[in-house]
Amino acid sequence: MSDIRVPEMGESIVEGTITKWLVKEGDAVKSGDMLAELETDKVNIEINAETDGVIEQLLRKEGDTVQVGEAIGRIASGAGAAAPSAGAASAAAPQAPAAAPPAAATPAAPPEPVPAAAPQPAVPAAAPNTAAAVNASPAARKLARERGIDLGQVPADDPMGRIRADSVKGYVPSPSPAPAPSAAPAPAAPKAAAPAPTGSAEGGKPVERRKMSRRRMTIATRLVEAQRTAAMLTTFNEVDMTKIMDIRKRRKQAFQEKHDIGLGFMSFFTKAVIGALKQYPLLNAEIQGDEILVKQYYDIGIAVSAKEGLVVPVVRDAEKLSFAGIEKQIAQLAEKARSNSLALSDLQGGTFTITNGGVFGSLLSTPILNAPQVGILGMHKIQIRPVAIDEERMENRPMMYIALSYDHRIVDGAEAVRFLVTVKQLLEDPEALLIEG
């Protein structure tokens, strides 16, 4: 017999959530077969069988949080391993009827409480009369009926002694009366609990309660942490995309035929960011204690929207890549993100991040830092707008707003503005982009 254990998943990952079991007890498996899918803070992991045999027992269920190294199931060697479990099940069956006689003995005890139970129902029967006499608003009465609450037990917060809907919403029934009628109220309790997932605090209106995925929880935690720890500020500018769009129009087909990849906007922006980072290196740094770590390499994170939430895979040594190399790297990472096949190495590190809300139609936004990085560039929708060319001429131009969020603890406002202006200038003059980027 061998245990199915949660594998090691990297230094920063110590636990995960079982999202799906791909086998059930009694299934025959071979070494290397995929048994379960595990969701971690960063990536999804496959758990595979290490030996041949039969799934004897699944120790944890879907949705459980498990630790690295923990046994979550057992594999019995040989095909006959399922027989004992079947035998054990049949052996357990006869014991169930044997337990029935004691159950029959319990009903014999109630004859004495039966007379005492008769007055007990009279108490709830009096509740409606009490509720009718209570000074309560119509909304409070309706809410009390829907929730099965006795208005006579709800304290009035109104200075005039009138019970209002807010008082009913905040009322928590006292559990003290439960001990006496143990048999009778027991079935009523599940009925009261059942509406909880579908009812809301607003007059019982329908809602849906969903459990947050581990990745969504991690994203939420990291974003809140970034806002809490960094002195985050955002500066804006706009870019005339005329020349870049002209280059793409003229060279798009030849580029596709030569490199087997489309010429997108991300390669231009990546090159422009690298050129600006070389001039303003503090935006390619991070804070470590009381020191500033300035990185002299350019691993650019590209934010990708996947089914489970936003992920930021990293294009390594982007300064050494051509336009085609950058486009291929981004396409590969985006595909891996959408198929949940990113490895930890694809996500770790990164010196600066680019996010493109324009693909969803965003015209302007303030991106949140991808800690511990101190800078993130936000791209937005390209929109044709009238632009003053000089004092006498106006033209319609393809314009894009760009936003730079930065950590004011180590990046001054003047430096951040100059950085963004440099990105703008490089994008509007592709020849300079080729030289500086």
N, C-alpha and C positions, 0 to 999 in steps of 0.2 A: 504494500500500500504506500502511496506517496501523496503528499499534500500539494494542493494548488495554491501557490503563494504569490503575493503581489511583488512584482520584480522591482529592482532598483531603477529609478527614473531620473537620476541627476541629483546634484548636490542640493538644489533649492526645493526639490519636491519630496515631501515626506508622506503624503497621503493623496487619495483620489476617491472618486465615487464610481461605483459599479453602475454603468448606464444600461448594460444589456448582457444577459447570459445567453450564449449561443448554443448551450447544451442543457440537458435536464438529467435528473437522476435516472440511472439505468442506461444512458447512452454509451455506446462503445466509441472510444477515441483512439487516435494514433498520435505518436510523438510529433509535435509540430502543429497539430490541429489548433485552430483558434477556439478558445473556450469562452472568453468574455471580452467586453470592451470597457475600458476604464477611462474616465474623464478626470484630468488633472487641471491645475490652475492654468496651464499653458498649452498642453497638447493632449490628444487622445492616445491611449496606449492599448495595444492588443496583448492579452494574456494567453499564452499558448501552453499546450500539454507538453510535459517533459518526458512522459513515458506512455507506453500503450496500456490500455486497460478499459475499465468501465467506470463511469461517474457513479461513485457510491453515495456521496452526500455533498450537497451545496450548503456550506456553513453560513454564507451571507447572501442577502437577496438584493435585487435591483434597487438602486437608490441609497444603499448603505455606503457610509464613508469608511474606508479601510486604510490601514497603515502599510507602509513599505515593509515587506517581509512577513506580513500577516497571512495565516492560512485561511483561505476563503472557500475551500472545498477539498474533497478527497477522491483520489483515483485508486480503485482496487485493481490489482493485476489479474489478467485472465478474463475470459468471457463468462465464466460461471460465477463471477462476483456478484452479479445481480440477483442470483437465486437466493442467497441468504437474506437479502433485503426483502424479497417477496415473501420468504418464509417468515421473516420477522413480522411482516405486515399481517400475515394470516394468523400468526400466533397472537398478535395484539388484538385481533378481532374478537376471539372468544372471550378475552378478558373484559371487553366492553359490556357484554350482557351480564357478566358476573358482577360488575359494578352497579348494575341496575337495581338489584334488591335493596341496597342501602338507600338508593334514591327513593324507593317506594316507602322506606321507613320515615323519611322526612315529612311527606304529606300527613302521616299519622299524628304528628305533633300539633299541627294547626288547630284540631278541634277545640282546644282550650282558648286560643286567641280569637276564635271566630266570633264569640259574643262580644269580645272587646273590640273586634274590628268593625262591628256595626256602627258604633258611635263615631269611629274615625272618618268614614266618608262624609259624615254630617258636617265636618269642619270645612272641607273644600266646598261643600254645597252652600255654605253660608257666605263664601267668598264673593259670589256675584252680588249679593245684597249689600255687602260692605263696600264693594267697588262702586255700586250705583250711588251710594250716599257720599262718596268722596268728591271733593271739589276738584275736578280735573278738566283740562281742555279737551275738545274733541280729538285733536291729534294725539294727545297722550292716551286717551281711551282706545283709539284705533291701534296704536302701537302696542299697548298692553295686551289687547286681545290677540294680536298677531304673535306675540311672544309668550302668551300664556302667563302673564305676570298679574298678580293680585295687586290692584292699585291701593288697597288698604295697607299694604306693606311698604309702599314707596314714599320716602320722605319728600315733603314739598320744599323746594328751594325758593319758590316765589314768596316775597314778603307778605302777600295777601293770603298765603296758605293754599294757593292753587297749584296743582301738579301739572307740569308742562311736559312736552315731548322730550326735552333734554334730560329731565329727571328720570324718565322711564329708560332712556338710552343708557344712562350711567348707573342704573340700578342693578346690583348683583344679588340674586336671591340667597338668603341664608341657608346653608346646608343642614342646620340643626334639626328640622323636623324629620329628616330622613330616617333616623334610627328606628322609630316605632313602626311605621308601615313599611318594613323592609321588603316584603314580597310585592306589595301593590305598586309603590312608586318606581320600582326597578324597571319595568317595561316602559314607563313614561319618560325616563331619563334619555334613552337613545332617541326617542322621537323629538325631544327638545334639541338634542345635539345635531340631528340630521340637517336642519336648515342652515347650520352655521356656514358651510362652504358656499352655499348659493345665495344666502341672504346677506344684506349689508346693514350697516348701522343706520342708513337713511331709509327708514320705513319699510324694511324688508325688501327693497328693490333687488333684482337679480344681479349678481356679480359672479365672477369666476376667479377662484384662488389658484395661483400657480406657484410651484416651488421654483426658486431661482436656481439656475444651473450653477455648477461650481465656477465655470469660467465667467459667467455674468457677475457672480459675487466678487470674484477677483478683480474684474474690470472696475466694478463700483468702488471697491476698497482702494485700488490704486489711484483712481481719479480723485477721490476725496482726499487721499493722503497727499497727492500732488498739490492740490489747492491749499491744504492745511500747512504744508511745510515750506512751499516756495512763495516768494514775493512775486507773484505772476502778474504780468502786465502785457497788453497787446497793442501793437501799432499797425497801421494799415497804409496801403498804397494801392495803386492800380497800374496795370500793364497793358500797353497797346500790343495786341497779339498779331498785328497785321503781317509782319515779316516772317514770323514763325509759321503762320498759316500759309503764307505764300511758298515757303520752302517745302512744307509738307505736301502742298498741292502739286508742286513741280517734281518732287523727288519720291513721292510715296510709292508709286508703282515700281520704280527701279530699285528702291530700298527693299521692298517686299520680295522681289525676284532674287536679289543678291543674298539677302540675309535670312529669308524665310520667316520674317517677323515684321509686323507693322511699325511704322514710325509714329509713335505717339507723342504726347506732350510731356510725359514723365521724364524722358531722357533729357529734354531741354531744361526742365526745372531742376533735375538732379545735378546737371553740369553747372547751372547758374548758382545753385546753393553751394557747391564745392568751391567755385571761384570766389564767392563772397566769404565763405568760412576761412579761406586762406588769408583774406585781408583782415578778418575780424575773428581771430582764433578763440576768443573767450566764449563764443557761441558754440564752439566744438569742445566744451569742457564740462566738468562736473565738480560738485563740492564734495570733499571727503574730510569730515571733521572741520578743522580750521585751515585746511589746505585746498587749493584749486588745482585739479588735475587737468591740464591742457593736453588734449589728444592730438597727435600729429599724423593721424590716419583718418580716413573718411568712410565709416561704415554707416550708410544712410538707411534708416528705417522707413519703410513705405507702408502706411496704414491701409489695411485691406478689410473690407466688410465681409465677414463670413456668417454662416447660419447661426452659430453660437455666440456671435458678437465680434467686436473689432479686435483684430490681431495686427501686430506690427513686425512682419518678417524683415530681415536686414539684408541689404545688398552690400556684400563685403568688398572693401578696397575699391569703392566706386570710382575713385579718381583714376584708377588704372584701366577702366573699362571704356570701350567705344560706345557710341550711341546704340549700336546694335547689341552690344554686350549688356548694357543696362536694360534695354527693352526685353531681352531674353530672360535675364535674371528676374525681372519684375513679373513677367508672364508665368514663369515656372513657380515662383513663390505664391502668386495669387491662386494658381490652380491647386497647389498643395494646401493652401489655407481653406479653400472651398470644399476640398475633399477630406478635410480633417487629417491630413497626412504630414503636417509640419513636424519636424524634429525639433528638439530643444535647441540644437545648434543654429537653427534657422531664426530663432527668436532672441537669443542671448546677445548682449552687447548693444551696439548701435550708439552713434555719437550725436546724431541729429535726425529729426523725423520730418517727413513730408506727408500731409494728408490732403486728400482731394474730395471735398464735399460737393464740388461742382458736378460730379457724375450723377448726383441725386437731385441737382437743380438748385443747390444752395447758392445764394447770391453774396452772402456775407456771414461770417461766423467768427468766434474767438476760440481757436483750438486750445485744448488743455495739454500741458506739458506731459511728456512721456518720461517720468522720473527714472533715473537721476539726471537725464539730459536737461539742458538749460535753454533749449530752443526748439521750436516746432513751427514749420511754415504751412499755412493753410491756403490751398488753391480753391477757386470758386468757379462758378458758371461763366462761360464766355458769352457776353451779351453785346449785341450791336447797339452802340450809343452814339449820339452826336458829340463830336469832339472839336474844340477850337484848335485849328492848325496854326493860325496866326490871327492878327487883329481883324482880318477881313474874311477869312475862309473858315467854313465849318464842314466837317466830313463825318460820315457814319463810319465808325471803326469798331472792330471786334475787341472789346475791353474786358479785362478780368480784374476783380479786386483780389488782392493778396493780403494775408494777415500773418504777422509774426508775433507769437507769444514767447515771452522770455522770462528768465528768472532775474529779477531786479537786484538780487543779492550780489551777483557778480557781473551783471551786464547793465551798463548805464543806458539811460534812454537815448542819448545822442548816438551811442555806438549801435544800438538796436535799429534806430531810424536809418543810419548810414548803411547798415547791413542790408536792410530791405530795399533801399534805393539802389544799392549795387546789384541786387538780384533783378530789379526792374530794368536797369540799364543793360545788363547782360542779355536779358530776354529780348529787349527791343533792338539790340544790335548783335545778331547771331555771329558776326565775324569776331567780335570781342569775346563772345561766348566760347568760340573754338580756341581762342588763345588763352583766356583766363581759366576756363573750366577744365 
